Amino acid sequence: MRNGEAFLAARQTDAALEAFERACASDPGNIDVRARLAKLLHRLGRDAEAIAQLRAAARLSDDPARWMRRIDRIAGWGLDARRP
């Protein structure tokens, strides 16, 4: 994951994407890696892939609502998790 962050700092988004994808493949249960990968995918306009990563994070998380709120923001569904 550090490599991905370093590549992002150097504005090398393609290399960062590859690094985050490798990190996710090698440690699929790492929610932090999935979150960083999702953020980069969203920045690149690859929202469907970002949402897939966030859904995976939600399945792994003790707080799935946190990840669902992020999905809502990306998807622009206008849902508010606080509403009944």
Chimera marker file (.cmm) of the C-alpha trace (Angstrom):
<marker_set name="trace">
<marker id="1" x="0.000" y="0.000" z="0.000" r="1" g="1" b="0" radius="0.5"/>
<marker id="2" x="2.899" y="2.354" z="0.687" r="1" g="1" b="0" radius="0.5"/>
<marker id="3" x="3.955" y="2.071" z="-2.935" r="1" g="1" b="0" radius="0.5"/>
<marker id="4" x="0.517" y="3.208" z="-4.044" r="1" g="1" b="0" radius="0.5"/>
<marker id="5" x="0.660" y="6.223" z="-1.753" r="1" g="1" b="0" radius="0.5"/>
<marker id="6" x="4.153" y="7.075" z="-3.010" r="1" g="1" b="0" radius="0.5"/>
<marker id="7" x="3.013" y="6.867" z="-6.614" r="1" g="1" b="0" radius="0.5"/>
<marker id="8" x="0.032" y="9.094" z="-5.840" r="1" g="1" b="0" radius="0.5"/>
<marker id="9" x="2.308" y="11.656" z="-4.199" r="1" g="1" b="0" radius="0.5"/>
<marker id="10" x="4.410" y="11.616" z="-7.381" r="1" g="1" b="0" radius="0.5"/>
<marker id="11" x="1.221" y="12.016" z="-9.476" r="1" g="1" b="0" radius="0.5"/>
<marker id="12" x="1.755" y="8.637" z="-11.114" r="1" g="1" b="0" radius="0.5"/>
<marker id="13" x="-1.834" y="7.476" z="-11.042" r="1" g="1" b="0" radius="0.5"/>
<marker id="14" x="-1.421" y="4.464" z="-13.338" r="1" g="1" b="0" radius="0.5"/>
<marker id="15" x="1.387" y="3.087" z="-11.183" r="1" g="1" b="0" radius="0.5"/>
<marker id="16" x="-0.601" y="3.886" z="-8.026" r="1" g="1" b="0" radius="0.5"/>
<marker id="17" x="-3.621" y="2.030" z="-9.384" r="1" g="1" b="0" radius="0.5"/>
<marker id="18" x="-1.505" y="-1.026" z="-10.175" r="1" g="1" b="0" radius="0.5"/>
<marker id="19" x="0.081" y="-0.930" z="-6.711" r="1" g="1" b="0" radius="0.5"/>
<marker id="20" x="-3.281" y="-0.694" z="-4.937" r="1" g="1" b="0" radius="0.5"/>
<marker id="21" x="-4.736" y="-3.475" z="-7.094" r="1" g="1" b="0" radius="0.5"/>
<marker id="22" x="-1.743" y="-5.718" z="-6.263" r="1" g="1" b="0" radius="0.5"/>
<marker id="23" x="-2.061" y="-4.900" z="-2.564" r="1" g="1" b="0" radius="0.5"/>
<marker id="24" x="-5.772" y="-5.709" z="-2.655" r="1" g="1" b="0" radius="0.5"/>
<marker id="25" x="-5.160" y="-9.001" z="-4.452" r="1" g="1" b="0" radius="0.5"/>
<marker id="26" x="-2.479" y="-10.032" z="-1.968" r="1" g="1" b="0" radius="0.5"/>
<marker id="27" x="-4.541" y="-9.029" z="1.081" r="1" g="1" b="0" radius="0.5"/>
<marker id="28" x="-8.236" y="-9.096" z="0.100" r="1" g="1" b="0" radius="0.5"/>
<marker id="29" x="-9.374" y="-8.627" z="3.705" r="1" g="1" b="0" radius="0.5"/>
<marker id="30" x="-7.575" y="-5.308" z="4.114" r="1" g="1" b="0" radius="0.5"/>
<marker id="31" x="-10.320" y="-2.706" z="4.272" r="1" g="1" b="0" radius="0.5"/>
<marker id="32" x="-7.873" y="0.223" z="4.189" r="1" g="1" b="0" radius="0.5"/>
<marker id="33" x="-6.416" y="-0.928" z="0.870" r="1" g="1" b="0" radius="0.5"/>
<marker id="34" x="-9.890" y="-1.358" z="-0.575" r="1" g="1" b="0" radius="0.5"/>
<marker id="35" x="-10.830" y="2.146" z="0.582" r="1" g="1" b="0" radius="0.5"/>
<marker id="36" x="-7.752" y="3.699" z="-1.021" r="1" g="1" b="0" radius="0.5"/>
<marker id="37" x="-8.309" y="1.749" z="-4.218" r="1" g="1" b="0" radius="0.5"/>
<marker id="38" x="-11.961" y="2.848" z="-4.278" r="1" g="1" b="0" radius="0.5"/>
<marker id="39" x="-10.976" y="6.487" z="-3.772" r="1" g="1" b="0" radius="0.5"/>
<marker id="40" x="-8.524" y="6.364" z="-6.669" r="1" g="1" b="0" radius="0.5"/>
<marker id="41" x="-10.980" y="4.542" z="-8.927" r="1" g="1" b="0" radius="0.5"/>
<marker id="42" x="-13.567" y="7.224" z="-8.159" r="1" g="1" b="0" radius="0.5"/>
<marker id="43" x="-11.060" y="9.990" z="-8.972" r="1" g="1" b="0" radius="0.5"/>
<marker id="44" x="-10.425" y="8.254" z="-12.287" r="1" g="1" b="0" radius="0.5"/>
<marker id="45" x="-14.144" y="8.199" z="-13.055" r="1" g="1" b="0" radius="0.5"/>
<marker id="46" x="-14.408" y="4.434" z="-12.615" r="1" g="1" b="0" radius="0.5"/>
<marker id="47" x="-17.312" y="4.648" z="-10.210" r="1" g="1" b="0" radius="0.5"/>
<marker id="48" x="-18.747" y="1.166" z="-10.762" r="1" g="1" b="0" radius="0.5"/>
<marker id="49" x="-15.399" y="-0.354" z="-9.789" r="1" g="1" b="0" radius="0.5"/>
<marker id="50" x="-15.083" y="2.010" z="-6.823" r="1" g="1" b="0" radius="0.5"/>
<marker id="51" x="-18.521" y="0.977" z="-5.604" r="1" g="1" b="0" radius="0.5"/>
<marker id="52" x="-17.595" y="-2.714" z="-5.951" r="1" g="1" b="0" radius="0.5"/>
<marker id="53" x="-14.555" y="-2.135" z="-3.715" r="1" g="1" b="0" radius="0.5"/>
<marker id="54" x="-16.662" y="-0.276" z="-1.153" r="1" g="1" b="0" radius="0.5"/>
<marker id="55" x="-19.255" y="-3.050" z="-1.151" r="1" g="1" b="0" radius="0.5"/>
<marker id="56" x="-16.488" y="-5.543" z="-0.430" r="1" g="1" b="0" radius="0.5"/>
<marker id="57" x="-15.274" y="-3.296" z="2.398" r="1" g="1" b="0" radius="0.5"/>
<marker id="58" x="-18.815" y="-3.160" z="3.794" r="1" g="1" b="0" radius="0.5"/>
<marker id="59" x="-19.007" y="-6.973" z="3.847" r="1" g="1" b="0" radius="0.5"/>
<marker id="60" x="-15.713" y="-7.123" z="5.775" r="1" g="1" b="0" radius="0.5"/>
<marker id="61" x="-16.425" y="-4.272" z="8.161" r="1" g="1" b="0" radius="0.5"/>
<marker id="62" x="-17.877" y="-4.093" z="11.658" r="1" g="1" b="0" radius="0.5"/>
<marker id="63" x="-19.574" y="-0.873" z="10.491" r="1" g="1" b="0" radius="0.5"/>
<marker id="64" x="-21.060" y="-1.554" z="7.046" r="1" g="1" b="0" radius="0.5"/>
<marker id="65" x="-23.178" y="1.615" z="7.175" r="1" g="1" b="0" radius="0.5"/>
<marker id="66" x="-19.977" y="3.682" z="6.979" r="1" g="1" b="0" radius="0.5"/>
<marker id="67" x="-19.144" y="2.118" z="3.631" r="1" g="1" b="0" radius="0.5"/>
<marker id="68" x="-22.707" y="2.338" z="2.373" r="1" g="1" b="0" radius="0.5"/>
<marker id="69" x="-22.635" y="6.103" z="2.998" r="1" g="1" b="0" radius="0.5"/>
<marker id="70" x="-19.529" y="6.333" z="0.823" r="1" g="1" b="0" radius="0.5"/>
<marker id="71" x="-21.272" y="4.342" z="-1.890" r="1" g="1" b="0" radius="0.5"/>
<marker id="72" x="-24.205" y="6.736" z="-1.650" r="1" g="1" b="0" radius="0.5"/>
<marker id="73" x="-21.917" y="9.743" z="-2.137" r="1" g="1" b="0" radius="0.5"/>
<marker id="74" x="-20.258" y="8.212" z="-5.193" r="1" g="1" b="0" radius="0.5"/>
<marker id="75" x="-23.460" y="6.960" z="-6.752" r="1" g="1" b="0" radius="0.5"/>
<marker id="76" x="-25.297" y="10.195" z="-6.029" r="1" g="1" b="0" radius="0.5"/>
<marker id="77" x="-28.417" y="8.360" z="-5.020" r="1" g="1" b="0" radius="0.5"/>
<marker id="78" x="-29.316" y="11.126" z="-2.602" r="1" g="1" b="0" radius="0.5"/>
<marker id="79" x="-30.025" y="8.693" z="0.194" r="1" g="1" b="0" radius="0.5"/>
<marker id="80" x="-29.429" y="9.700" z="3.765" r="1" g="1" b="0" radius="0.5"/>
<marker id="81" x="-28.574" y="6.836" z="6.119" r="1" g="1" b="0" radius="0.5"/>
<marker id="82" x="-29.836" y="8.884" z="9.071" r="1" g="1" b="0" radius="0.5"/>
<marker id="83" x="-33.409" y="9.038" z="7.763" r="1" g="1" b="0" radius="0.5"/>
<marker id="84" x="-35.840" y="6.389" z="8.978" r="1" g="1" b="0" radius="0.5"/>
<link id1="1" id2="2" r="1" g="1" b="0" radius="0.2"/>
<link id1="2" id2="3" r="1" g="1" b="0" radius="0.2"/>
<link id1="3" id2="4" r="1" g="1" b="0" radius="0.2"/>
<link id1="4" id2="5" r="1" g="1" b="0" radius="0.2"/>
<link id1="5" id2="6" r="1" g="1" b="0" radius="0.2"/>
<link id1="6" id2="7" r="1" g="1" b="0" radius="0.2"/>
<link id1="7" id2="8" r="1" g="1" b="0" radius="0.2"/>
<link id1="8" id2="9" r="1" g="1" b="0" radius="0.2"/>
<link id1="9" id2="10" r="1" g="1" b="0" radius="0.2"/>
<link id1="10" id2="11" r="1" g="1" b="0" radius="0.2"/>
<link id1="11" id2="12" r="1" g="1" b="0" radius="0.2"/>
<link id1="12" id2="13" r="1" g="1" b="0" radius="0.2"/>
<link id1="13" id2="14" r="1" g="1" b="0" radius="0.2"/>
<link id1="14" id2="15" r="1" g="1" b="0" radius="0.2"/>
<link id1="15" id2="16" r="1" g="1" b="0" radius="0.2"/>
<link id1="16" id2="17" r="1" g="1" b="0" radius="0.2"/>
<link id1="17" id2="18" r="1" g="1" b="0" radius="0.2"/>
<link id1="18" id2="19" r="1" g="1" b="0" radius="0.2"/>
<link id1="19" id2="20" r="1" g="1" b="0" radius="0.2"/>
<link id1="20" id2="21" r="1" g="1" b="0" radius="0.2"/>
<link id1="21" id2="22" r="1" g="1" b="0" radius="0.2"/>
<link id1="22" id2="23" r="1" g="1" b="0" radius="0.2"/>
<link id1="23" id2="24" r="1" g="1" b="0" radius="0.2"/>
<link id1="24" id2="25" r="1" g="1" b="0" radius="0.2"/>
<link id1="25" id2="26" r="1" g="1" b="0" radius="0.2"/>
<link id1="26" id2="27" r="1" g="1" b="0" radius="0.2"/>
<link id1="27" id2="28" r="1" g="1" b="0" radius="0.2"/>
<link id1="28" id2="29" r="1" g="1" b="0" radius="0.2"/>
<link id1="29" id2="30" r="1" g="1" b="0" radius="0.2"/>
<link id1="30" id2="31" r="1" g="1" b="0" radius="0.2"/>
<link id1="31" id2="32" r="1" g="1" b="0" radius="0.2"/>
<link id1="32" id2="33" r="1" g="1" b="0" radius="0.2"/>
<link id1="33" id2="34" r="1" g="1" b="0" radius="0.2"/>
<link id1="34" id2="35" r="1" g="1" b="0" radius="0.2"/>
<link id1="35" id2="36" r="1" g="1" b="0" radius="0.2"/>
<link id1="36" id2="37" r="1" g="1" b="0" radius="0.2"/>
<link id1="37" id2="38" r="1" g="1" b="0" radius="0.2"/>
<link id1="38" id2="39" r="1" g="1" b="0" radius="0.2"/>
<link id1="39" id2="40" r="1" g="1" b="0" radius="0.2"/>
<link id1="40" id2="41" r="1" g="1" b="0" radius="0.2"/>
<link id1="41" id2="42" r="1" g="1" b="0" radius="0.2"/>
<link id1="42" id2="43" r="1" g="1" b="0" radius="0.2"/>
<link id1="43" id2="44" r="1" g="1" b="0" radius="0.2"/>
<link id1="44" id2="45" r="1" g="1" b="0" radius="0.2"/>
<link id1="45" id2="46" r="1" g="1" b="0" radius="0.2"/>
<link id1="46" id2="47" r="1" g="1" b="0" radius="0.2"/>
<link id1="47" id2="48" r="1" g="1" b="0" radius="0.2"/>
<link id1="48" id2="49" r="1" g="1" b="0" radius="0.2"/>
<link id1="49" id2="50" r="1" g="1" b="0" radius="0.2"/>
<link id1="50" id2="51" r="1" g="1" b="0" radius="0.2"/>
<link id1="51" id2="52" r="1" g="1" b="0" radius="0.2"/>
<link id1="52" id2="53" r="1" g="1" b="0" radius="0.2"/>
<link id1="53" id2="54" r="1" g="1" b="0" radius="0.2"/>
<link id1="54" id2="55" r="1" g="1" b="0" radius="0.2"/>
<link id1="55" id2="56" r="1" g="1" b="0" radius="0.2"/>
<link id1="56" id2="57" r="1" g="1" b="0" radius="0.2"/>
<link id1="57" id2="58" r="1" g="1" b="0" radius="0.2"/>
<link id1="58" id2="59" r="1" g="1" b="0" radius="0.2"/>
<link id1="59" id2="60" r="1" g="1" b="0" radius="0.2"/>
<link id1="60" id2="61" r="1" g="1" b="0" radius="0.2"/>
<link id1="61" id2="62" r="1" g="1" b="0" radius="0.2"/>
<link id1="62" id2="63" r="1" g="1" b="0" radius="0.2"/>
<link id1="63" id2="64" r="1" g="1" b="0" radius="0.2"/>
<link id1="64" id2="65" r="1" g="1" b="0" radius="0.2"/>
<link id1="65" id2="66" r="1" g="1" b="0" radius="0.2"/>
<link id1="66" id2="67" r="1" g="1" b="0" radius="0.2"/>
<link id1="67" id2="68" r="1" g="1" b="0" radius="0.2"/>
<link id1="68" id2="69" r="1" g="1" b="0" radius="0.2"/>
<link id1="69" id2="70" r="1" g="1" b="0" radius="0.2"/>
<link id1="70" id2="71" r="1" g="1" b="0" radius="0.2"/>
<link id1="71" id2="72" r="1" g="1" b="0" radius="0.2"/>
<link id1="72" id2="73" r="1" g="1" b="0" radius="0.2"/>
<link id1="73" id2="74" r="1" g="1" b="0" radius="0.2"/>
<link id1="74" id2="75" r="1" g="1" b="0" radius="0.2"/>
<link id1="75" id2="76" r="1" g="1" b="0" radius="0.2"/>
<link id1="76" id2="77" r="1" g="1" b="0" radius="0.2"/>
<link id1="77" id2="78" r="1" g="1" b="0" radius="0.2"/>
<link id1="78" id2="79" r="1" g="1" b="0" radius="0.2"/>
<link id1="79" id2="80" r="1" g="1" b="0" radius="0.2"/>
<link id1="80" id2="81" r="1" g="1" b="0" radius="0.2"/>
<link id1="81" id2="82" r="1" g="1" b="0" radius="0.2"/>
<link id1="82" id2="83" r="1" g="1" b="0" radius="0.2"/>
<link id1="83" id2="84" r="1" g="1" b="0" radius="0.2"/>
</marker_set>
